[in-house]
Amino acid sequence: MYFFYAFLVVIVLCIFFAIKKQRPILLSVPVFALAFYVIVEIALVPGSFIDTVKFIFTLQ
């Protein structure tokens, strides 16, 4: 649950600073943070990274 609140804080801060500084590139920070989180969670699976990614994509 803490990760959810952390992502909410990151999203709110990025929106605030993107509006305040007039830099829309800051809106990509939450996307990269979420992608980084997914990669870390996949890496924590006890198995090889490639096999884990293949398993995830074969799920239906």
WOZIGI-V263949 format. One record per pair of residues at least 24 apart in sequence whose ideal C-beta (glycine too) atoms are under 10 Angstrom apart, sorted by the first residue. I is the first residue (numbers start at 1). J is the second residue. Records with the same first field share a line. If there is no record, write none. Layout:
I: J / J
This chain:
3: 34 / 37 / 41
6: 33 / 37
7: 33 / 34 / 37
10: 34
